[in-house]
Amino acid sequence: MFLGIDLGTSSLKAVVIDEGHQVRATAEAPLDVSHPKTHWSEQDPVHWEQALLSVCADLSGQIQLQQIERIGLTGQMHGATCLDAKGKILRPCILWNDGRSGNECQILNGMGAEFIAYAGNLAMPGFTAPKLMWIKQHEPETYQKIQHVLLPKDYLRFVLTNEFYTDPSDASGTLWMNPQTRQWDDALIDVTGANRKWLPKVLEGPEETAVVSLDASRKYGLPRVPVVAGGGDNACGALALGISTPGQTFISLGTSGVFFTVSESHQACPEKTVHAFAHALPDTWHQMTVTLSAAHSLNWLSSITGQSVADMVNRVSVSNKTETDVQFLPYLNGERSPHNDPDARGVFLNLSSATTVDDLCLAVMEGVTFSFCDGLSALRDAGATIRSTLSIGGGTRSKYWLQMMANALEITVETSDSSIIGPSLGAARLAMTDQNTAYPNEQITDCLSPVQARGDYFQSKLTNYRQAYLALRQMRG
């Protein structure tokens, strides 16, 4: 059997599968995010270790952990986990949705075409390299002690094996790797002021990195088996759906929102804020756009209304409410695609005395949907051909929301049995296969086609959505 571990933003998830790709056990432990200041988003890696301990204990009640043959890792991308020479954590990990390094990104993007040619992507505050530039400027004492910089899933690898490794798909989001060569790039390391000695060795996703240490085996109850390189959460989410060949596409409705399509080669399109990264499989690449606050926007609404997300969405769905005058811009933590704007903010428009929580909920779902419309437009401008998409993430529990996606995007949206399990399944598949193994396509469980009669409503609101952002940005100056 094979274990996949997904270090997400809101929880750590794990799945165990057998040789037939059948799920034998699952477990999950919640995680909290700290926002000490505006733009800031952090987690203490110690909490990741505690979550891993909880998940392993849960799994041990379902299967015999000694049956596990190999382990795969995945997780949230871009996070800067800084360690000293002894492997001690120097500060909380700065996460993917942290926006404090906007000035550093302006410096990097101002270097012109040569920088972007190597990186294949615009510098964005979520990426890792600008975070280290920020630490150097604002926390020089911490910066001087840094000996290792790890992405979140690779910190778990260090905890399990005492070794430092990563993979191309996750490392593509650091701005230290050239995604085309799939290796660290000295020019990018130098221009960002980083130190190559900080960076772990790079192996392809299915390759074995190191073996679970004796201490970790005793602590977590795991056998002393190999841990493969793994992949970033979106790449592994794709593998969970069998998405590994050019043209295959999925959307992720998780904490963040992702539009992901496999490409034949590294096809950079930074001018459209499209991410062009390595896939988790060798000699494979993908294009991607990112919405920073997708399902998170509903969680935020839940926190201020005191009503659960499930209750709000269910009430709107059951009532068959299909329209609202309220407009929502989901930029609670700034935005990546298509704006690359860390200063963008969430907004409700057209509120009145008649506005209800149902209106707010529907507007939030629509706003997130429109952000996916922006992502689809950017991908098409970058040369992608997308007529249908699979879906993944917690938001796929709502058929109502997926139908809204189909209507607004004007493409078919499909679901599968793996839509909810997500990246941990992809990590487990990397653990069970060699570099030449085909990944099974998932059985489609639902196929939602766009309802043409809804097209005019969504096109009108999408136009207003885009105009509202431009107007608000102009007001900021």
C-alpha positions as CSV (number, residue, x, y, z in Angstrom):
1,M,0.0,0.0,0.0
2,F,1.1,3.6,-0.6
3,L,0.6,6.7,1.6
4,G,0.0,10.2,0.2
5,I,0.3,13.2,2.5
6,D,-1.1,16.6,1.6
7,L,0.0,19.6,3.7
8,G,-2.8,22.0,2.8
9,T,-3.5,25.5,4.1
10,S,-6.6,24.6,6.2
11,S,-5.7,21.0,7.0
12,L,-3.3,18.1,6.6
13,K,-4.8,15.2,4.7
14,A,-3.6,11.7,4.1
15,V,-4.8,8.8,2.0
16,V,-3.6,5.2,1.7
17,I,-4.2,3.3,-1.6
18,D,-3.5,-0.2,-2.8
19,E,-2.0,-1.5,-6.0
20,G,-5.3,-1.2,-7.7
21,H,-5.6,2.6,-6.8
22,Q,-8.4,1.8,-4.4
23,V,-8.6,4.0,-1.3
24,R,-8.0,2.0,1.9
25,A,-7.8,4.7,4.5
26,T,-8.1,8.5,4.9
27,A,-7.5,11.0,7.7
28,E,-7.4,14.7,8.2
29,A,-6.3,17.2,10.8
30,P,-7.2,20.9,10.8
31,L,-4.7,23.8,10.6
32,D,-5.0,27.4,11.4
33,V,-3.6,30.4,9.6
34,S,-2.2,33.5,11.4
35,H,-2.6,37.0,10.0
36,P,-0.5,39.2,12.3
37,K,-0.7,42.2,10.0
38,T,-2.5,43.3,6.8
39,H,-1.1,41.3,3.9
40,W,0.5,38.7,6.2
41,S,-0.3,35.0,6.2
42,E,1.8,32.6,8.3
43,Q,1.8,29.1,9.9
44,D,4.0,27.6,12.5
45,P,5.6,24.4,11.1
46,V,5.4,22.8,14.5
47,H,1.7,22.7,14.0
48,W,2.3,20.7,10.8
49,E,4.2,18.1,12.8
50,Q,1.4,17.9,15.3
51,A,-1.1,17.5,12.5
52,L,1.0,14.7,11.0
53,L,1.1,12.9,14.3
54,S,-2.7,13.1,14.6
55,V,-3.2,11.9,11.0
56,C,-0.9,8.9,11.4
57,A,-2.6,7.9,14.6
58,D,-6.0,8.1,12.8
59,L,-4.7,6.0,9.9
60,S,-3.3,3.4,12.3
61,G,-6.8,2.7,13.5
62,Q,-7.9,1.9,10.0
63,I,-5.0,-0.1,8.5
64,Q,-1.7,-1.6,9.6
65,L,0.8,1.2,8.8
66,Q,3.6,-1.4,8.4
67,Q,1.9,-2.4,5.1
68,I,2.9,1.0,3.6
69,E,5.6,0.4,0.9
70,R,6.3,4.0,-0.1
71,I,5.3,7.6,0.8
72,G,4.5,10.5,-1.4
73,L,4.3,14.2,-0.3
74,T,2.4,17.2,-1.7
75,G,1.2,20.5,-0.2
76,Q,0.6,24.2,-0.5
77,M,3.2,25.8,-2.8
78,H,5.5,28.8,-2.4
79,G,5.8,28.8,1.4
80,A,9.2,30.0,2.9
81,T,10.2,27.7,5.7
82,C,13.5,28.9,7.0
83,L,15.9,26.7,9.1
84,D,19.3,27.3,10.7
85,A,22.3,25.0,10.4
86,K,20.8,22.6,13.0
87,G,17.4,22.4,11.3
88,K,15.8,24.7,13.8
89,I,12.8,26.7,12.6
90,L,13.8,30.4,12.5
91,R,10.4,32.0,12.1
92,P,6.8,31.1,11.1
93,C,6.5,30.0,7.5
94,I,5.4,32.8,5.1
95,L,2.5,31.3,3.1
96,W,1.5,31.4,-0.6
97,N,-1.3,33.9,0.1
98,D,1.0,36.4,1.9
99,G,1.3,39.7,0.2
100,R,4.0,41.6,2.1
101,S,6.7,41.3,-0.6
102,G,5.0,43.5,-3.2
103,N,7.8,46.0,-3.3
104,E,10.4,43.2,-3.8
105,C,8.3,41.9,-6.7
106,Q,8.3,45.3,-8.4
107,I,12.1,45.3,-8.2
108,L,12.3,41.9,-9.8
109,N,9.8,42.6,-12.5
110,G,11.5,45.9,-13.2
111,M,14.6,44.0,-14.3
112,G,13.0,43.4,-17.6
113,A,12.8,40.6,-20.1
114,E,15.9,38.8,-19.1
115,F,14.6,38.0,-15.6
116,I,11.2,36.9,-17.0
117,A,12.9,34.8,-19.7
118,Y,14.7,32.7,-17.1
119,A,11.9,32.5,-14.6
120,G,9.1,32.0,-17.2
121,N,6.8,33.8,-14.8
122,L,6.2,37.3,-13.3
123,A,7.4,37.8,-9.8
124,M,4.4,37.7,-7.5
125,P,4.2,38.2,-3.7
126,G,3.1,34.6,-3.2
127,F,6.3,33.2,-4.6
128,T,9.2,32.2,-2.4
129,A,12.1,34.3,-3.6
130,P,10.5,37.7,-2.9
131,K,9.7,36.5,0.6
132,L,13.4,35.9,1.3
133,M,14.2,39.4,-0.1
134,W,11.7,40.8,2.4
135,I,13.2,38.9,5.3
136,K,16.7,40.3,4.3
137,Q,15.3,43.8,4.4
138,H,13.1,43.6,7.5
139,E,14.4,40.8,9.6
140,P,18.2,40.9,9.0
141,E,19.1,38.9,12.2
142,T,16.9,36.0,11.1
143,Y,18.2,36.3,7.5
144,Q,21.8,35.8,8.7
145,K,21.0,32.5,10.4
146,I,19.3,30.9,7.4
147,Q,21.0,27.8,6.1
148,H,18.0,26.0,4.5
149,V,14.8,27.2,2.8
150,L,12.2,24.5,2.3
151,L,8.7,24.5,0.8
152,P,6.1,23.2,3.2
153,K,5.9,19.6,2.0
154,D,9.7,19.4,1.9
155,Y,9.8,20.4,5.6
156,L,7.6,17.4,6.3
157,R,10.2,15.3,4.3
158,F,12.9,16.7,6.5
159,V,10.9,15.8,9.6
160,L,10.4,12.3,8.3
161,T,13.9,11.6,6.8
162,N,16.4,14.3,8.0
163,E,17.2,15.0,4.3
164,F,16.6,18.0,2.0
165,Y,14.9,17.3,-1.3
166,T,12.3,18.9,-3.5
167,D,10.7,18.3,-7.0
168,P,10.4,20.5,-10.1
169,S,6.6,21.1,-9.9
170,D,6.8,22.6,-6.4
171,A,10.1,24.3,-7.0
172,S,8.8,26.0,-10.1
173,G,6.9,28.4,-7.8
174,T,10.0,29.7,-6.0
175,L,11.4,31.9,-8.8
176,W,14.8,30.1,-8.2
177,M,14.0,27.4,-10.7
178,N,13.9,27.6,-14.5
179,P,10.8,25.5,-15.2
180,Q,12.0,24.7,-18.7
181,T,15.3,23.1,-17.5
182,R,13.5,21.8,-14.3
183,Q,16.6,22.7,-12.2
184,W,17.8,25.6,-10.0
185,D,19.1,28.5,-12.1
186,D,22.1,30.4,-10.9
187,A,21.1,33.5,-12.7
188,L,17.8,33.6,-10.8
189,I,19.4,32.8,-7.5
190,D,22.0,35.5,-7.9
191,V,19.5,38.2,-9.1
192,T,17.2,37.6,-6.1
193,G,20.2,37.7,-3.6
194,A,19.6,34.1,-2.5
195,N,22.2,31.4,-1.7
196,R,22.3,28.2,-3.6
197,K,23.4,26.3,-0.5
198,W,20.0,27.0,1.0
199,L,18.2,24.9,-1.6
200,P,17.5,21.2,-1.5
201,K,18.4,18.7,-4.2
202,V,15.8,18.4,-7.0
203,L,14.5,15.0,-8.1
204,E,11.5,14.2,-10.3
205,G,8.2,13.5,-8.6
206,P,8.2,9.6,-8.7
207,E,11.9,9.3,-7.7
208,E,12.9,8.1,-4.2
209,T,14.6,10.7,-2.1
210,A,15.3,9.2,1.3
211,V,14.0,6.7,3.8
212,V,11.9,7.4,6.9
213,S,14.4,7.8,9.8
214,L,14.4,5.6,12.9
215,D,13.3,8.5,15.1
216,A,10.4,9.5,12.8
217,S,9.4,5.8,12.5
218,R,9.1,5.6,16.2
219,K,7.3,8.9,16.6
220,Y,4.8,8.6,13.8
221,G,4.4,4.8,13.6
222,L,5.4,4.7,10.0
223,P,7.7,2.0,8.5
224,R,11.2,2.8,7.4
225,V,10.3,3.1,3.7
226,P,11.3,5.4,0.9
227,V,9.7,8.9,0.5
228,V,9.4,10.0,-3.2
229,A,10.0,13.6,-4.3
230,G,6.2,14.2,-4.7
231,G,4.8,17.4,-6.2
232,G,3.0,20.7,-5.6
233,D,-0.6,20.5,-4.6
234,N,-2.0,21.5,-7.9
235,A,0.2,19.1,-9.9
236,C,-0.8,16.2,-7.5
237,G,-4.4,17.3,-7.7
238,A,-4.1,16.8,-11.4
239,L,-2.7,13.3,-11.0
240,A,-5.6,12.5,-8.7
241,L,-7.8,13.1,-11.7
242,G,-5.6,11.3,-14.2
243,I,-4.6,14.6,-15.8
244,S,-1.1,14.1,-17.2
245,T,-1.4,14.6,-21.0
246,P,-1.5,17.8,-23.0
247,G,-4.9,19.5,-23.2
248,Q,-6.3,17.8,-20.1
249,T,-7.7,20.4,-17.6
250,F,-9.1,20.8,-14.2
251,I,-10.4,23.5,-11.9
252,S,-9.8,23.4,-8.1
253,L,-12.4,25.0,-5.8
254,G,-10.4,24.9,-2.6
255,T,-9.1,27.6,-0.2
256,S,-7.7,29.1,-3.4
257,G,-9.0,28.6,-6.9
258,V,-7.0,27.1,-9.7
259,F,-7.4,26.7,-13.4
260,F,-4.9,24.1,-14.5
261,T,-4.2,22.7,-18.0
262,V,-1.3,20.4,-19.2
263,S,0.9,21.7,-22.0
264,E,3.2,20.0,-24.4
265,S,6.2,22.0,-23.3
266,H,7.1,24.9,-21.1
267,Q,4.8,27.6,-22.5
268,A,5.4,30.8,-20.7
269,C,2.9,33.7,-20.9
270,P,3.8,36.1,-18.0
271,E,2.1,39.1,-19.7
272,K,-1.2,37.4,-19.0
273,T,-0.2,36.4,-15.4
274,V,-0.3,32.8,-16.4
275,H,1.9,30.5,-14.3
276,A,4.0,28.1,-16.5
277,F,5.4,25.4,-14.3
278,A,6.8,21.9,-14.4
279,H,4.3,19.1,-13.8
280,A,4.9,16.4,-11.2
281,L,5.8,13.9,-13.9
282,P,9.1,14.0,-15.8
283,D,9.1,15.9,-19.1
284,T,5.7,17.3,-18.6
285,W,4.5,20.9,-18.0
286,H,1.4,22.9,-17.2
287,Q,-0.2,26.3,-17.4
288,M,-2.2,27.7,-14.5
289,T,-4.0,30.7,-13.2
290,V,-4.7,31.3,-9.5
291,T,-7.5,33.0,-7.5
292,L,-6.2,33.6,-4.0
293,S,-9.6,33.5,-2.2
294,A,-12.0,31.0,-3.6
295,A,-13.7,28.8,-1.0
296,H,-11.9,31.0,1.6
297,S,-14.3,33.8,0.6
298,L,-17.2,31.6,1.8
299,N,-15.4,30.8,5.0
300,W,-14.9,34.5,5.6
301,L,-18.6,35.2,5.0
302,S,-19.4,32.4,7.4
303,S,-17.1,33.9,10.1
304,I,-18.9,37.3,9.9
305,T,-22.5,36.0,9.7
306,G,-22.2,33.2,12.2
307,Q,-23.8,30.8,9.7
308,S,-22.0,27.7,8.5
309,V,-20.9,27.5,4.9
310,A,-22.9,24.4,4.4
311,D,-26.1,26.0,5.7
312,M,-25.7,29.1,3.6
313,V,-24.9,27.2,0.4
314,N,-27.6,24.6,1.0
315,R,-30.3,27.3,1.7
316,V,-29.4,29.1,-1.5
317,S,-29.3,25.9,-3.5
318,V,-32.6,24.6,-2.2
319,S,-34.4,27.9,-2.7
320,N,-33.3,27.8,-6.3
321,K,-32.2,31.4,-6.0
322,T,-30.5,32.2,-9.3
323,E,-30.0,36.0,-9.3
324,T,-29.0,38.8,-7.1
325,D,-28.2,42.5,-7.6
326,V,-25.3,42.2,-5.2
327,Q,-21.8,42.0,-6.7
328,F,-18.8,40.7,-4.9
329,L,-15.1,41.0,-5.7
330,P,-13.2,38.1,-3.9
331,Y,-9.9,39.9,-3.4
332,L,-9.7,39.4,0.3
333,N,-6.0,38.7,0.2
334,G,-5.1,40.6,-3.0
335,E,-5.2,38.7,-6.3
336,R,-2.9,36.9,-8.7
337,S,-4.5,36.1,-12.0
338,P,-5.1,38.2,-14.0
339,H,-4.1,41.3,-11.9
340,N,-1.0,40.4,-9.9
341,D,-2.3,43.0,-7.4
342,P,-1.5,42.3,-3.7
343,D,-3.4,45.5,-2.7
344,A,-6.7,44.5,-4.3
345,R,-9.4,44.1,-1.7
346,G,-12.8,42.3,-1.4
347,V,-15.8,44.5,-2.0
348,F,-19.6,44.1,-1.9
349,L,-21.5,46.4,-4.3
350,N,-25.2,47.2,-4.7
351,L,-26.2,46.5,-1.1
352,S,-29.7,47.7,0.0
353,S,-32.0,47.4,2.9
354,A,-33.5,44.3,1.2
355,T,-30.2,42.5,1.0
356,T,-30.1,39.2,2.8
357,V,-27.4,36.7,3.8
358,D,-28.7,34.6,0.9
359,D,-27.8,37.5,-1.5
360,L,-24.4,37.8,0.1
361,C,-23.7,34.0,-0.3
362,L,-24.9,34.0,-3.9
363,A,-22.8,37.1,-4.7
364,V,-19.7,35.5,-3.1
365,M,-20.2,32.3,-5.2
366,E,-20.7,34.4,-8.3
367,G,-17.6,36.5,-7.6
368,V,-15.4,33.5,-7.2
369,T,-16.9,32.1,-10.4
370,F,-16.1,35.3,-12.3
371,S,-12.5,35.1,-11.1
372,F,-12.3,31.7,-12.8
373,C,-13.7,33.4,-16.0
374,D,-10.8,35.8,-15.8
375,G,-8.4,32.8,-15.5
376,L,-10.0,31.0,-18.4
377,S,-9.6,34.1,-20.6
378,A,-5.9,34.4,-19.6
379,L,-5.2,30.7,-20.4
380,R,-6.9,31.0,-23.8
381,D,-4.9,34.2,-24.6
382,A,-1.8,32.1,-23.7
383,G,-2.7,29.5,-26.3
384,A,-4.7,26.9,-24.3
385,T,-7.7,25.2,-25.9
386,I,-10.3,24.4,-23.2
387,R,-13.8,23.1,-23.9
388,S,-14.4,21.1,-20.7
389,T,-12.8,20.6,-17.3
390,L,-12.8,18.2,-14.4
391,S,-13.2,19.7,-11.0
392,I,-11.6,19.1,-7.6
393,G,-11.7,20.4,-4.0
394,G,-14.2,21.0,-1.3
395,G,-16.3,23.3,-3.4
396,T,-17.2,20.4,-5.6
397,R,-19.6,19.2,-2.9
398,S,-22.0,21.8,-4.2
399,K,-23.5,20.8,-7.6
400,Y,-25.2,24.2,-7.5
401,W,-21.9,26.0,-7.6
402,L,-20.5,23.7,-10.3
403,Q,-23.5,24.4,-12.5
404,M,-22.9,28.1,-11.9
405,M,-19.3,27.6,-13.1
406,A,-20.5,25.8,-16.2
407,N,-23.0,28.5,-17.0
408,A,-20.5,31.4,-16.5
409,L,-17.5,29.7,-18.1
410,E,-19.6,28.3,-20.9
411,I,-17.8,25.0,-20.8
412,T,-18.7,21.5,-19.4
413,V,-17.7,20.9,-15.8
414,E,-17.3,17.3,-14.7
415,T,-16.8,15.5,-11.4
416,S,-15.3,12.2,-10.4
417,D,-15.0,10.0,-7.4
418,S,-11.6,11.6,-6.6
419,S,-12.9,15.2,-6.8
420,I,-13.0,15.5,-3.0
421,I,-9.9,13.4,-2.1
422,G,-7.6,15.7,-4.1
423,P,-3.8,16.1,-4.0
424,S,-3.1,13.4,-1.4
425,L,-4.3,10.8,-3.9
426,G,-2.0,12.2,-6.5
427,A,0.9,12.0,-4.0
428,A,0.0,8.4,-3.3
429,R,0.0,7.6,-7.0
430,L,3.5,9.2,-7.3
431,A,4.6,6.9,-4.5
432,M,3.2,3.7,-6.1
433,T,4.5,4.2,-9.7
434,D,7.7,4.6,-11.6
435,Q,8.4,7.2,-14.2
436,N,6.9,5.2,-17.0
437,T,3.6,4.2,-15.4
438,A,0.4,5.6,-16.9
439,Y,-2.1,7.4,-14.6
440,P,-5.7,6.1,-14.8
441,N,-8.4,8.5,-15.9
442,E,-11.1,8.9,-13.3
443,Q,-14.7,7.6,-13.8
444,I,-16.9,10.7,-14.5
445,T,-19.7,10.8,-11.9
446,D,-21.4,14.0,-13.1
447,C,-21.3,16.1,-16.2
448,L,-22.7,19.6,-16.0
449,S,-23.3,21.4,-19.3
450,P,-23.8,25.2,-19.6
451,V,-27.4,26.4,-19.6
452,Q,-27.6,28.8,-22.5
453,A,-30.5,30.7,-21.1
454,R,-28.3,31.8,-18.2
455,G,-25.6,33.3,-20.5
456,D,-26.9,36.9,-20.7
457,Y,-27.2,37.2,-16.9
458,F,-23.6,36.0,-16.3
459,Q,-22.1,38.0,-19.1
460,S,-23.7,41.2,-17.8
461,K,-22.5,40.6,-14.2
462,L,-19.0,39.5,-15.4
463,T,-18.7,42.8,-17.3
464,N,-19.8,44.7,-14.2
465,Y,-17.3,42.7,-12.1
466,R,-14.4,43.6,-14.3
467,Q,-15.4,47.3,-14.5
468,A,-15.7,47.4,-10.7
469,Y,-12.2,46.2,-10.2
470,L,-10.8,48.7,-12.7
471,A,-12.7,51.6,-11.1
472,L,-11.6,50.7,-7.6
473,R,-8.0,50.3,-8.7
474,Q,-8.1,53.8,-10.3
475,M,-9.4,55.2,-7.0
476,R,-6.4,53.7,-5.2
477,G,-4.2,55.6,-7.6
